[in-house]
Each structure stands twice: as C-alpha cells, then as structure tokens.
C-alpha cells in the first residue's frame, strides 16, 4: 500500500523539526519549546510511522532504541581504520616545558615564536569512535585495545546528544566523517540515577565512569537508554568533504556546524605558558565543572605540524595530557598480601579499610616491591595516606600515624577484622582468626613489619631475589603463573579467546585440565560438561571459538607466548623483521639487539626464552593442538631498491620524524636497525650525525642524505 504524499511530507517536516530542537536542547542548551510541545511532535511522528511503516528511516528520531542482542551474544569486533592511540601523561609544569622544548627542537622553531594549542579538559569517561557516511550515523566503536574496538552502534544511538543525522543548515555534509570523543555522565545526573535505582531496589553504582562503561556494554539498548549518557567530541580521525582545514579549531568549527557536540570548555591558546595557565584555571574549577576529569589535554592546533611530528607505537607526538594533583584520603592498613604475577614476580598489595578517594571506593592497592614498603616505613595497623595517582590508580603514599603511636594501641577487635578474601575459608563465621585461618603470604598481625616471604605463597617454592624484585622460579607449575599466562594467551592482544576469562581459567587449572596455556587447545568437551557452571551451549561455543583461533597472526602468536618484555609493539617489530618463528628462535642476542627498539635486556630475555625447556614445551604443545601461524604477506615493495636492505638512521632529518622515516623504509621493504655493522647497507644521515656516521665510514657502508633516501624509498 503506497504512502500518501501528505504523510511523507509531514513525516519529513516532523523529523527535521525534532532534529532542530534536539540540537538546540542537547548541544546549544537554548531550548525554544516546552517539553510537552516536544513530546507532542515526537508522538505525532511515532504514530505516523506506525500507520505507514514505509516511512521509517534508520536516522529517524524514533529509531534511537534498537532490538537487544540475542542472549549470550557478544559485540562484533571491528578494526579501527585509524588506531585510537594513548596520550602521554605529564605531571607538573617542568615536564610540560620539557615536552615543549623537545617539540620546538624537532620543528626547528625560531626563538621567541610560539605555537597555538587547542586545550580542553581530560574527562574521565569512556572513549568511543563515531562514523558518519553522507551525514548519517552508521557505526560506533569502543576504543578496545586501540587497534580493534567493539561495535556498540545500537547502544550509542540511545545517547541523546549524538545526532543520528548531521545538520546541513550551515555547510554541506561531509561524504565521510569519523570523530572520537568521550561518553560520560554529569555527576548530578549520576546521583539522581542512583536514587532511582535505589528506590527500585537495584544496587547503586560506584561512580559515573564505571556506570558509563557498564551501560555501553549492555546487550539491550532499551536499558542503555535509561542511563543519562552524553557524548563530547575531542578528535577527528577522518574527514572527506569539499572544505580544506588547516587547524584543529577550524575543523571543530565545522563539527559544530554539523551539529556534533563538544564539552564547550575547550579553548585555543598561544604558547606553552598559556597552556599552563589553562591547566591551573581548570584545576581550580574541577569540582564546579559537572563532569569528572583528571587533567587537561593540549594539542597543536596546526594540522601540518601534527603530520610532521607523527606518532610512536602508542601515542601522538603532538599532544600531551597534563594531569591534576591527585586526590587524597586516609585509612587503616589492615593487611599486606604477596601476589604472584604472570611471570613469577612477587608484589606486595595493601588491604585497607574501605575509603572513598575521588569518588572511588578503595580497598586494596599495589605496594610495588619490598624496597617501596621499606621506604614508606609501613607496619600493619598504620593510618596511611592514599592517593589516586592521576586520579586513576590508588596508591599508599605514606604513614599518617604509625600503629605504635595510635591511642589505645591494638584495637580489641583486630583479629576479627581480617578481610574475608584473605581467609582460607572466606565463608567462615565472623570472629577472631589465627594463623591457620589466613592464607599464606598474608601479613595481618597488628604492628608487624613487612618482609618478602622465603617461599612462594602460592606453591611453596623457595623464592629468589633479582635486584629489587623477588620471584617464584616455579614457572607454569605455580598456579597463578599458569592462570596469568593462560589469560594472556586468551587475551585481546593475543589469540582473543574471550570465552575463557580469568575465573574459568582458574577453574580449569584447579580441575587439572591445564598444565600449560597451550592446553586450552586440547580441552575435551566431554570433560568440560562435567564441571560446575558449564552447560552444553557454553561448551559448544568455546569449542567453536577454539577452532577459529587455531590460525593466529604471527605478532599475536608471539604475544600469546608470554615472553618476558614482549608486548604488542615488540611482537609487531619481531614479526616484521623475521620471516618465520624458526628464524626468530635461531636469532642471536646481537641480531635481536640490532633492531631499533630492542635493548640488551629485552634481547637477552627473548633469546633465553627460545632456549628454555619451558618455551620448547609450550611451542610443541601449541603445534600439537593444531595452532598455525599466519605470516604477514610479502611487502608490495619487494622489488624496490630498498627491498631486503638494512638501514640505520642517525642525526635529525629535516622533513621527516624518525618514526616517519622508519615507516617509509619498512614500507619499501627495508629492515631498520639501531647499530652500524658490516651487514648494514645504508646509513641515512641527518643534521648532527655522530658516531654512527664515523662507523659507517670505517666499514665502507654507503651513506645517504635525506633526499637520496627519499628517492630510493619512492619519494
């Protein structure tokens, strides 16, 4: 049945009118009509679409809430076209000035000249990326690990100030636009939301950031829509339009024209002193501004300078985050527990009486190592200062009042107040405890001083000391090490077996089903189904995912091995420079250290791992489980003049950052190393080239200037 033309026209009018008022209300904060009038417009559109379903469009204001995901289904993982990198954190004016000086040296800035900086608060929310095609919102992703995010489009559509269609009132729509920003809640809205939850008999939420994160991961958009979420843009990842933008501020002017929201607290200032003034101003007002924040972000306003500076594997060189002074509280040190890490390192952890620090309830926090505890002078029962460093990580910063100086001495109920999680039987009746009731590796008696245990608290193996750290040398025979390494193998940066989390892995270890992380590929469905909380569907889903993950990209496979010092960035470096696992395993420490980005300690750790019986056993077990490595495709520049050549860069190049030059070389098929040897083919020299040029002359290695290098690399 065709839709009457009158209905089509009216529906289009209503959608345009509602979008107009959404923009005025949610973005410009200057509503023109009362809520009742708005509700009437919305109700008319909804009734019109109900009568004529063909009128419904994906960007209609009535379509913000979609259908829930099927029970048990997770979010789709999607590769970011442009990685969502981290921001380097700076603490104090001296570090900010040092950052500015380094940047100015690279850009060869004339003395007395200052750059324009775009500055804004660093909100404590959840980062997300929005993609618009021809002005229509088509996809929203979480940050994820920076390279791969989760598709939460349906949930982001419920955020009322995110436009489902951009406005073309002030300028033509972009063909493609990808923006990044923060999803967050105002503190007052969060407090009201908690009141509603409490009245409904639901548990209250800890803080706005955690509530936001939890909301965005819900499977039902209707539930997400109940949360008072907002989105504030802070970056543009991609834009295709007829306009040309030279600065961040001009680009953000276009975003506002297209109806995309930002916080309204951003400014453009001139020079690093003005950045510091802005930081002071925002920090003074941090509790008056309605959102939680932990610092300010400063970005060079000129986009061409950003391009020149480039980025490292984890962050952009043209921006920094200047953190606020931490928030502080005091509490009582109830116990110190020794934790065993993934690679066997023993780390003391403080258990304190619950205390709120900057909106977060803190119950325990790391104490780093034995030296740190000794420097703090801690004894059990002390009143301690706790800070959230950078407003994020809680830390014990010192003793407010020592246990020996407390009035009345040891509290009479002390032995009845040991945290239940530290007891062998956490479900025991409350009451006084003895040594036999408390787990190994826990110091809890009033007034005791800390010392690292002579035996591993998890497996009883004698511990060893290396520098300021203590280790359990028992490897995979130590349960927490086995759990930790298996969790790493299953993690997002490795093989992405998300059906196995830490608790399920620990259950499999306790059941004797895992002796190495590779044993996840040898699990038997018939045995899994016998375990508590494992149903046929969950077993089938795990088996299916294991089959999918048996083909692993080389870099992710290397991360999964849990080689000390090898994270995602190092794994990518190794995967680029070694053609196969066998070639990497046969590499000498000198060959490894020769790679730019790998130092002596890391080279020794990698070489030692491949020579260890534990490493050989793990690799054999992975192979027996059917795991295959997918090696990178050969470079398209394999026939170029730099293909297969070894290059060293030295000095400061005029037009390229070191990272840009390295990318150009690797893109042309070359291998970039950090030291000059007889195997080096070219040394590319910039200004102030030093000992590496001299070494190249001595060895007869070809020397290139920047122009010659660019010519060989394809311009």
N, C-alpha and C positions, 0 to 999 in steps of 0.2 A: 504494500500500500504506500503510495507516494506521500511525501510530507508536504502540506500546504505551504506555499511561498510565504504567506503571512507568518506562519510558525517559524520558518527558517530565519526570517528577518528579525523576529522578536528574540529568538534564542541568541542570535549573534549580538544583538543590542545588549541583552542581559549579560552575556559573558564579558563583553567589553566594559560595561558599567561596573560589574563586580570586580574585574581586574583593576580598574581605575581606583576604586575605593579600597581595595586590598593594598595597593601601592601607597595611597595616602595614609592609611591606618598603620600598616606594618613597617613601612620604610621611611616615610616622611613625617610620621607622628603628627599629622594635622587632619584628622577626620572631618568630613563635610556633612555627614548624615548620622542620625542616631542609630544605635544598634538595631532597634526594631525595624527601621526602614531597610537596613542592610539585610536583615533576616527575611523580610518580605520579598526582596529581589531574589535572594537565594532560593527561597521556597518556590517562587514562580518558575525559575529556571528548572528546578528539580522536577516539578510537576509537568512542565512542558516536555522535558526529556523522557519522563516516564510514559507520557502519552504517545510520544514519537521517538522510539529508541534509536532510529537512524540519525537523530540529531546529536547523539552523544559523541563527543570527541575526546581523545586522550588528555588534552590540555584544558578541558572544561573544569571550572572551579568545583563542580560536584564530584569530580573523579579523584580527589586527593587520596581517598582511602580505598585501597585495592583489596583483593582477596588474600587471606592468610596463606602461608606456605603449608604444604602437607606436613602432617606430624612427623617429626624426625628428620625432615629435610633441612640441610644447611644452606647457607648462602653460596651462590656461584662465585668462584674466584676469577678475577679478571686482571690481566696485565695492564699496568699503567703505561700509557703511551709516553709520558714524561714522568720519570721517577719522582716520588714525593720524598725529598731529602730532608735530613735533620737540619737544625740550626745550631751553630757553635755558640755555646753559652759562655759569657764573660761575667766576672764578678769584680766589681769595683772600677773606678774611673781609670786607674793605671792600665788595666787590661784593655779597656776601650781605647785609650790613647795609643797603646802599643799596636792594636789592630789597625787603627787609622794610619799610623806611621808605616806599617808594613804595606798597606794598600797603596799609600802615596808613593812609596819607593818603587813598587811594581809599575804603577801608572806614570812614573817619572813626572810627578806633579810639580809645577813651578812653586817656589817658595812664596807663601802668602795667599796662594789660591785655595779656595775651599769648595767642597762638593755639596750639592743638595742631597739631603737624606729624607726618605719617607719613613716616618716613625709612627708607631702605633702600639697599644697595649698588647702584651702576650697573654691572651686569655687561656684559662685552664679549662678547656673543653675537649671535644673530640673532633679531630681533623677529618674533612671529607672533600671529595672532588666531584663537581657537577659538570655534566656535559650537555651542551645545547647544540642542536642542529637546526639551522634555519629558524632560530628563535625559540624552538620547542625543547623543553627539558626531556632528555631521553635516557640519561643514566646517571646514577650517583654511586660512588665507591668510597669505602673506608680507606684510610692510609695503608692499613695492613702492615707489611714489612717494608713498605716504601717502594717495592718493585711490583708487588701483587696485592690488590685490595679485594674486598668483598662487595658484591653487588647488593646494595641496600636501597635501590631506587624506590621501591614501594614505600619504605619507611620514610625516606627523605621527602617524598611527595606530601606527607602529612604535615611537614613543618610549614607553618602558615606564611612566613615571610619569604619562602623560596618561591619565586614566580614559576608557574608551570609553562608560561609563555612570556618571552621578553617583550618589552614595550617598544613599539616603533614610532612613538609620538614625536621623539626629539631627534632621532637619527636612524638611518636604515639598519636593519637587523644584520648581525654577523652571519656568515654562512656556517661557521663553526666557532664555538666558544667553549673553552674548558677553564673553569675557575676553581680555586681551592679556598677553603675557609674553615671556620670553626662552628660546630654545633654546640650550643650551650644553653644554660638556663639562668635567668636572673635569680639572685639569692632570695628575694622576696617571693617570687613565683614558686620557687622550690619549697619555701617554708609553707606557703598556702597549700601546695600539692601534698606535702606531708600531712598536714592537718586533715585533708580529705581522706587520705589513705588510713590514717589512724581511726577516723570516725567510721570507716568502712570495715574496721577490724583487720586491716592489712599492715604488715610491718613497715615502719618508717625507713626512709633511705638515708644513707650516711652523709652524702654531700652532693652538690649539683653535678660535679664531674662524673662521679660513679653512676648517678641516676641517668645522666645523658647516655653514657656508654651502654648501660643495661637496656635502656629504651631502644636504642638503634639496633640492638641485636635480637630484639623480639621478633617472633615469626608472624605475629598478627598486626598489620598496620592499624587496625581499629584501636588496639591497645596503645600503640605508639602515639596515636593522635591525642590521647588523653594527657600526654606529658607537655608541659609548657616550653617546648623547644624553640630555639631561634637559630638562624644561620647568619654569620657575618663573614663576608669575603675578605681575604687578605692577599690573594695572588692570582695571576692569570698564567695558566700553563700553556695554552694555545689559543690563538685567535686568527680567524680568516675573515677579513672584511675589506671594504674599499678604503678605509681610513689607514693612515700610517701614524704610528705612535713613537715618539722619541723618548718619552718619560713614563715612569710608573704613574705619576699623578695625572697625566693626560689620559692614560689608559683607564684609570679609575673614574675619571670624569665620564668616560663612555659607559662604564659599567653602571653608574648611577642613572645615566640617560636610559639605559636598557632595563632599569628597574631592579637591578641586583643590590641587595642590602650590604652595607658595611657598618662598623660599630659607631661611626661618627666621631670617634676620639682620635683618629689619625691626623697627622699634620705633615707638611713639608718644611724642613728647617735647613739653614745654611751652616755647614761646618760642624765639627765634632763637639765643640763646646755647647752648641745649641742642642745637640743630641743628649748630652749630659744634663742640660737644664730641663729638657722634656722628661727625662727619666726621673729627676727629682720631683718635678711637678706631679707626675702620675703617681709616684710612690706616696707622696703626701696625701693624695686623694683616693688611694686604692680602695679604702673601705667606704668611700662615698659613691664610687662608681658601682653600679648594681651587679657587676659580674666578677667572679673570682679571677684573679690574674697573678702571675708570678714574676713579671718583669715587663720590659718593653723590647720590641724588635725594631732595628734600624736597617734600612735597605737603601743602597744607592738609587737615586731617582732616575739617573740616565741609563737607558736600556743598552746603549752601545758599550758603556763601561762594564756592565754586568757580563756582556758577551766576551769581552776581553779577559776578564778575571776568571770566568769559568767556575768549575766546582771540583771538589775532591770526590772520593767514592761515597762519602756520607753527607756532605754539606756544600752549600754555595759559598764562594769566597767573597761575595759582595754584600753579605748581610751578617748580622750578629744578634744575639739575644742578650741583653744586659739585665741580669736577674736582680730582684729585690733582696733586701736583707731578710734573712729567714725569720719565721715566727717561732716563738719560744714558749715553753711551759715547764713545769716541774712535776716529778713523780717519784715513786719509790722503786728502787731496783730490787725486784723480788727474786730473781734468779739469773744465772748465766748458763746457757746451754751451748755445747760444742756441736756444730753441724758439720757434716761431711759432704763436700761438694762433688760435682761430676767427675773431676779429675783427681779426687782424693784430698784436696786441700781442706784443712780443719779451720773453721771460722767460728769464733765465739759470737753468740747472739744474746742480747739483753732482753729479759722479760720484765716489764714494768707494770705497775698498776695502771689500768686504762685511763688515758688522759686525752682530752681533745687538743690538738695542735693545729691551728689554722683550719678548722672545720673537719679534720680527720681524726678519728679515734685511734691512738697509737697504743699497742700492747707489747710489741717487741720490735727490735731494730738491731742491725748488724753492729758488731764492735770491731770488725776488720781483722785484727790479729792480736797476738799476745802483747806485743810492744805497745799497741794502741791502748789496750786495757791498763797496762802498767803506767803509761804516761798520764792517763786520766786519774790514776790512783783509786780505782773503784774497789769497793768491798760490798758484799751483799747487805742490803738494808739501807744503803746510802740514799739520800734525797738527791736526785740528779736533774740537770738541765737537759731538756730535749728540744731540738730544733728540727724544723723541716727544711733541710738544705735546698735552696732554690724553690722553697715551698712545695717540694715533692717528696724527697727521701728523708724520713725521720732519722735523726742521729743523736746519740748521747754526747753532749759537748763538754760536760764537766760535772763536778760534785757541788751541789748547793749546800748540803750539810752532811758530814760524814756520819755513818751509823754510830760510831763511838761517842759522838757529840749529841746524839738525839736525847732529848729529855725523857727520862723514864727507861732508857736503854731498850733492850729487846722487847718488842710488843708481845704480850702474853699469847696472842692467837697466831704467832708467826708460823709455826709448823702446820697450822690448819689452812694456811693461805697460799700454799704452793699451787701454781696454775695447774688445772686438771690435765692439760695437754702434756705436762711433763711427768705425769704419773704412769707407771706400768699399766695400771688399770684405771683408765680415765673415767670409768663409770662408777667407781667405788663411792661409798657414802662419805659425805664431808666429815672432816675430823683431822686430828693430828696425824702426821705421817712420819715414817722413819726412813733410813737409807734404803731399806729393802723395798719401799713403795715407789721410789723415784728412779727414773730411767738413768742408765749410765751416761756419763758426760754432762751431768747437770750439777751445778754448784748452787745450793739453796740455803745453807745454814747461815743464820744471822752473823754478820761480822767477818765472814770468811773472805780471804783474798783469792784471786784467780791464778791458776797455773794450767798450762796446757796438759792434757792427760798423757800418760806414758803409753796408753793403749787406745786404739780406735774405739770410740763409744758405740759404733755400730757392729763391728765384727771382732773386736778384741785383739787385733794385730798390733804389735809394737809400732809406735809412730816414729817418724824420722823428721829431723829439722833441716830445712834448706833456707839459709838466710833468715829472714824474719817470719817465714811461714813453716807450718808443720803439716805433714802429710801422712795419710794411711797408704802404705805401698801395696795393699792387697788387691788393687785393681778391680776387675769385674767380679771377684769373689766377695767384695764388700757390697752389701745390698744397696745402700744409697748411691754408690758409684754406678752400679748396674742400672738402677732406675733412672738416674740422671742421664747417662749416656744413651739409654734407650729412648728417653723422652727427647733428647736432642736429635737422634736419628729420625724420629717420627715428627719432628717439629716443622714449622712453616718454611724455614730457610733450608731444610734438608729434604726429606722424602715426602713430607706433607701427608702423613698417615694420621689424620685428625680424629679418626675413630678410636685411637688409643691415647688417652690423656694420662696424667701422672698417677691418678688413683687406680686406674685399670692396669697400668703397667706394674705398679706395686703389688696389686693382687696377683698378677701372673708370676711375678718373682716369688711371692710367698707360696704360690701353688707349685713351684718348681718347674714351671713351663719355660722360663727364660734363664739361660746361663750366660748368653751374650746378647747384645742388641740385635744381632742378625737373626736370632731365633724367632723374631716376630714373623719371619717368612717361612717358618717351619711349624707354625701353630696348626693344630688339628681341630676341625670344627666339632668333632665328637667329644673331645675333651673340654673344649670351651663351654659347651652347652651344659656341662655338669656343674659349672661354677655358679655361685650366687650372683644374681642380678644380670645374668646372661640369658637372653631369650633367643629363639631361632632367628628372628629378624635381625637382631643386632649382630649375631654371629655371621649370618649371610652377608650383611652389609660390610663387615670387616673383611671377610674373605674376598669379596668383590674388589674392595679398595686395595688390598694387598696385591691382587693380580694386576691392577692398574699401575701400581707403583714399582713394579719389578723392572721397569725401564726407567733409568734415572739419568738426567743430565750430569755430565762429568763434574761440574762445580758443586752441584747439590750432593752428589755421591761423596765428594771429599768432605763437605761439611758434616755429613752423616757419620763419618768415621770418628769424629770427636778427637782429632789430632790436636794436641795442645798448641795453642796460639793460632790455629787455623779457623777463622770465621768466614763469613760470606765473601768479603772483599778479597781476602788472601786466596780463597778457593777459586774465585774467578781469575785471579792473576795466574795461579798454577795451571788452571785449565787452558788458558790462552797460550802458555809457554811450553807445555809438554803435550806431545801428541797422544800419549796413552798413559794409563796407570802404571804399566811396566816401566815406561821411560821415567816417570816421576819417582818410582820406587828405586830405580837404579841411580838417581842423581846424587852427586856428592854434595857435601855441605858447601863447598866452594861454588858449585854450579847454582845451588839454591840461593846462596848469599849474593850471587852476581845479579839476581833480579832486583830491579828497583822496587823497593818497598819491603824487602825481606832482609832483616838484620841477622847477626851471628846467632843470637839466642833462638830465634824462630827457625833458622836453617838447621840448627842442631836438633831442635825438638822434632821437626819433620823427618829428618834423616833417621833419628833414633827410633821414631815410631815405626817406620817401614822396616827397620831391622829387628824389631822386637817380636818375640813369640806371640804376644797378645795381638799385635797387629796382623801377623800372618794368619792366626786362627780366625780372627774376625773376617778378613777378606775371603778366606776359604769357605767360611760358613755362609757369607752373603752369596758367593758364587753357587754353592750347593743349593741355596734357596731360590735359585733362578733369577737373581738380580743381574741385570745387564746395564753396562754403562753406555750412554748415548753421547758420543763425542761431538764437539762443535763442527759445523760444516766448514769446509775449507774456505778461506777468505777469497772474495771475488777479485782481490788484487794480487793473486798468487803469481801472476806472470809479470808484475811490475818490477821496476828497477830496485825497489827496496825489499821485495819478497824474499824471505829467508835470511835477510841481513840482520846483523846485530848492531844496535845503535846505542851510543851513550850521549846524553845531553849535559852540557856544562855551561855555567855563566847564565846571564839574564838575556833572553831573547827580546827583540824589540816589539814584535807584533803578536807573539803567542805566549800564553802562560805555559808553564811546564806541563800541566795536565793536557792542554790543547795540543801541544807538540807531541806528547806521548800518544794521544788518541790518533793523530794524523799518521804517525809512524806505524802503529799497530793496525790501523785501517788499510795501510799499504802493504801489510804482510810482514812487517819487520818485528824484531824482538828487542825490547828496550831493557837495558841493564844499567846497573849503577856504577860499575867499575870498568876500567880500561884494561883489556888483556890482549894477548896475541890473537884471540879469536874475534875481537871487535872489528867490524867492517868500517864503521864511520863514527867519528866524534863530531857532534854538532856544537859549535862554539858560539856563545853569545858574549855580551859585554862582561868583563871581569872574569873571564875563564881562567882557571888556575892550574892546579897540579894535574888535572886530567888531560889538559892540552899538552902539557910537558911530557906526560907519559905516552901520549899518542905520538908525539914527535920521536921519542926514543924508540918506540916499537914500529915506526913506519906506518901507522894507521892513518887512513885518509881523513882529512879534516874538512868539514863543510861549514859555511856560514849559513845563516837562516834562509837566505834567498835560494841557495843551492839545495838545501834540504827540501824546501817547499816545491822546487822544480821537480825533484825526484819523487816527492810524495804526491804529485799531481796537482800542485798549486794550492 
